[in-house]
Amino acid sequence: MRNIKNKPWYSLTVSICIGVILFVVLLRFSSVLSAVGTFLGFFSTIFLGAIIAYIINPLAMFYRRKIFGKLKNEKLKATFGNTLAFMTVIAFLMMVLLLVVPQLVDSISMFAKNFNGYVKSLEKTLEIIGMSSVVDLDDLISSSTEILDYMATYVTDNMGTILSTTANIGSSMGHFFIALLLSMYFLAGKDNLKKGGARFLKAVFKENYPEVRHFIKRSDEILNCYIVFNLIDAIIVGIVNAIFMTVMGMPYVGLVSIIVALTNIIPTFGPFVGGAIGAFFLLLVEPWYAAAFLIFVLVLQTIDGYILKPKLFGDSLGVSGLWILIGVVALGSMFGMIGVLLAIPGVAILDMVYHEYVLAFLEREDVEEVEEDIKKED
């Protein structure tokens, strides 16, 4: 192989092959992108398992250090830490289901039962604000009986689509549980995977391996910091929301608080989406509940944005709000909801690359040029 590399035609052949491949890829870019997406889709469950393992890893490491830190056997320590972390996550998911599903069913049944009252309240509201002449409710469904008949007809006419959607949901749940099982294996074999990855990177990058290792380590620190503190922030916001609703005697405390906590994970726009969903559920019971809840959400998000998040994140993700907003819009347009969720750590990693690599390289070049000029003058 080394003799072939020394041949004069070897470099030219490799360059031509690379050029041809790039030309074909650019010429059929959309087809290539679609083919790559289809190919990666076959491994979506594996990727999901790896992502779940990565998210649970900080909790497992916390248990390993704080609870099982006195154990001398590292394998036993890792096994206990991983097991307790997965038990914690599964218990949390079960608690969410037990809180959300019954209250969601209750809210739907309440909506169907009180539909006539909602229509009358809406008519009065439109009369008060002078919009009754603009919006004619007579053209809308005006009784719960009619809406139920309409829903029955819709279900009958679209039974195939509904069954297909139900099957897809069941398949997705199956993929999720398989991914959860795979994540246990990923986390159990984390140390071996890290050793194998380090060996591969050393073989590929050789003398540049320390720089690559530093970049991966810093990126991992940023992602871990974002995941941990974002989840802590969401839990705090959800608890504060639950306390407020309990004190005010509002219904659906568990359902709305979990929605607010989950949407709080989504940067910039998420909290307002959660506030709107929560206000809708409360509007089904009492309009002033919804108004009070919206005011509380605005106050809570102001405190969260200016006090709680800066205290939690500190200087570890010291990126300006403007760049975060640009990142949310740009990555959201490119990758959808996944891009929105990864906007903050993505911008933080780009900021790290700029300051620690690009800017450092440019400053080093400037210093070398100055030193050369000084030598010339001497």
N, C-alpha and C positions, 0 to 999 in steps of 0.2 A: 504493500500500500504506500509505503514511504517512497519507493522508487517511482511509482506512478505520479505522486505529488511533485517530484522533482523534474518531471518531463516539461519541456517548454510549452506544450499545447494544453497542459492540464488547467492552468489558470484561465486561459481563453475559453476553453470548453465549459468550465463551471460558470463563467460570466455570461456566456451565451445562453446556457440553460436557465439561469436565474432570470435573465432578461425575457426569455420566451415565456416563462411561467408568469412573470409579472404582467406581461402584455395580455396573456389569456385571461388572467384574473381581472384586470381592469376592463377588458373588452366585455366580459360576462360577469361583471361585478355583482349584479342583483341575483343572478342564478347561483353564483358561487356562495354568496351570503346566505341564500335560501338553503342550499345544500349543506353548508356548515351548520346552520340552525337546526336542520332536520337531523343531522348526524349527532349533534350535541343533545338533541331532545331525547335520544335513546338512553343517555346517561343522566337525565334530569333527576331521577330518584337518587342516584349516587351523589350528584352535586348537592341536592337538598340534604342528604345525610351528612355530608361534609360541613355544610353551613350550620346545621343544627349542632353538630359536635363543636364547631368553633364558637358558637354563641354560648353553649353550656360550659365550655372549658374554663372560663374565669371563675365560675361558681365551683367547679370541681377543684381547681387549684386553691381556692379559698378554703374549702373543707379540708384539703390535704394539709395545708399549712397550719390552720387554726385549730381544727378538731382532732386530726390524726397526726399532727406534727411530731408527737413524742414517740411514734412507732419507728423502729429502726429498719424494718423491712420495707424498702421502697415500693416493691410490687404490691404488697398488702396495703400500704398507705394509698397508692393510686387506685386500687380496686375499691376500697372503702369510700374514698372521695368521689370517684365517678358514680358509684352506686347511689350514694346519698344525693348527689346532684341531680341525677335522673329521677329519683323518687320525689325530690322537691318540685321539679318541673311538672311531672305527671300529676302530682297532688294539686298544683296550682291550676293546671288545665281542667282537672275534674271540678275544682271549686268554681271556676269560671262558668263551665257548662251548667252546673247546678244552680248558679245564680241567674244566668242570662236566659236560658231556655224557658223556664216557667214564667218569668216576668214578661218575656217577649210574647209568649202565647196569650198571657193575660191581657197585654196591651192590644193585641189584634182582636181578641174577642170583645174587649171594651169598645174598640173603634166600631165594630160591626153593630154592637148593641145600641150605641149612642149616636149613630150616624145622623138620624133626623135632627137631634139636638145640635150637632155641629153645623148642619146646613142652616138652621134658624139663627144660630149665633153669628155665622158668617154673613147672613143677610142683614142682621142688625148692625154689624160692623161696617158693612159697605154703605148702609144708609147714613151712619154717623159721619163717615169720611167723605160722603158725597159721591161714591163710586157705584151706586146701585143702578144708575142709568147706563153705565159703561159695561158692567159685567152683569149679564142676565143669567141668573141661576136656574131659570125655568128650562134652559137648554141643557142643563146638567142633570145627572141622576139625582133625584130628590128624595129617595126613600131607600132604607136599608134592604127592603124586599127586592127592589129593582136591581140594586148593585149585586146582591147575592145571586139573582137569576142570571145577571150578566156574567158573573164569575163562573157559574155552573156551565153556561153555554161556551164560554171561552175555554174552560178545561176540556169539555167534550170535543171541541173543534181542534184543539191542539194537544191531544193526548199523546201522540207520537213524540212531539217535541218535548213534552213534560217528562215522558218516560226516558227519553234519551238524556235529558239534563240530569234526571235523578241517577241514571246509570253513571254519567260522568262524575257526579258528586261522589257516588260510592267508590268509583275507581280512584278518584283523587284522595279520598280518605284512606284507601288501601295503600296507595303510593306513600302517603304521609307516614303511616305506621311502619312500612318497610324502611323508609328513610330514617325513622326514629330508631329502628333496630340497627341499621347500618351505622348510625352515629355512635351507638354504644361501642361497636367494634372499632370505629375510627378513633374514639377517645381512648379505648383500651390499648390500641397500638400506636398511640401518638408518638411516644419516644422513638420507636423503631422507624416510623415515617419521617421524623425529623432527621434522624441519622442518615437515612437513605437519601433524603432531599439534599442535605449538606454535602454528601459525597458526590452526588450528581452535579451540583453547582460548582464544586471544586474542580471536577473534571472538565466542565464546560468553560468556566471563566478563568481558571488557573490563577495567575497573579492578581487579577482584578476581583477575586473572590471576597476579600475583606470589605471592599466597597459595596458589593452586592449584598453581602450579609448584613452590613450596617443599614442599608436601605430597607431590606426585608424586616429587620428588627424594629426600626423606627416606624414603619408602616403598621406592623403588628401592634405596637404600643398605641398608636393613634386609634386603630380600629377597636382594640380592647377597651381603651378609655371611653370611646364614644358609646360602645354597646353598654358597658357597665353603668356609666353615669346617666345615660339616656333612660335605661330601665329604672334606675333609682328615682330619677326625676318623675317618670310616669307613675310610679307607685306612690310617691308623695302627693302628686297632683290628684290621683284617684282617691287617696285617703282623705285629703282635705275636702274634696268634692263630696264624698260620702258623709263626712261630719256636717257640712253645711246643709245638705239635703235632709239629714236626720233631724237636726235642730229646727229646721223650718217645717218639718212634718210633711215633706214631699214624698210621693210614691216612687216606686221603681229605683230605689237607692242603689242597689247592686247593679242593675242593668245599665243605668246612665253613668255611674261612676266607672265601670269597666270600659264603656265606650269612650268616655273622656280620657281615661288613662291610655288606652290603646292608640287613639288618634293623636295623643300628645307626642307619641314617638315620631310621627311624621313631621318634619320640620316646616316651619313657616305657616302653612295652610291647614295642617292637621288639627290643631286645637279649635279652630273656628268651625271646621266640619263636625267635630265631636260636639261642640256647643249647639250647633244647629240641629243635629240628630236628637240630642238630649232635650232640647226645647220642644221639638215636635212631639215626643212622647209625653212630656208634661202638659202640652197644649191639649192633648186628648182628655185630660182630667180637669185642669183648671187653667185658664189663660194667664192669671197673675203669677202662677207658678213658673210658667215659661218666661215671663218678663223678668221676674226676680232672678231666675237661673241665668239668663243671658247677661244681666248686669254683673252677677257674680263671676261668670266666666271671663268677662272682660277684665275685671279686677284681678282675678287669679292669674290670667295669662300675662298681665302687666308685671305682677310680682314675680312670676316664674321667669319671664324673659329678662328682667333687669336685676333680679336679686338671686333667685334660686339657681338658675343655670350658670351664671358666672361663678357662683360659689362652688358648684359641683365640678365644673369643667376646669376652672382656674385658667392657667396659662398654657395647659397642655394642648388645647385646640384654639390658640389665640388667632383666630381668623376674623376679619371684619364682617359685619352683617351684610354689607354690599356684596362681597364676594360670595357669601353663602347664598344670598338671594339669586345671584347670577348662576351659581352652580345648581340650585334647585330648578330654575327655569330651563337651563341648558341640558342638564342630565335627565330631567323629567321628559323633555321633548325627545331625547335620544333613546332612553331606555324605559320610559314609563314610570310606574310606581317604584320599581327597583332603583331607578336613577334618583328619584326624589329621596328615598331612604338613605342612599349612599352619598348624597350630595355633600353633606358636612364633612365626613371623613375623607371623601374624594378631594374636596377643596383643600382640606388640611394637609393631605399628602402632597398635593401639587405645590402648596406653599412651602412645605418642608423641602421638596426637591429644588425649588427655586433658591431658597436661602442657603441650604447646606451643600448644594452641588453647582447649580448654574451660577449664582452670584459669587460663590467661593472660587469657582474656576475663572470667572472674569476678573475678579480682584487679584488672583494670583498672576494672571496674564499681565495685568497692569503693573504689578510690582516687579515682575521680570523685565518688562519694558523699561521701567524707570531705572532698574539696576544696570541694564545694558547701556542706557544713555549716560549714566554716571561713569561707567567704565570708559566709554568713548571720550567723554570730556577729560578724564584723567590721562 
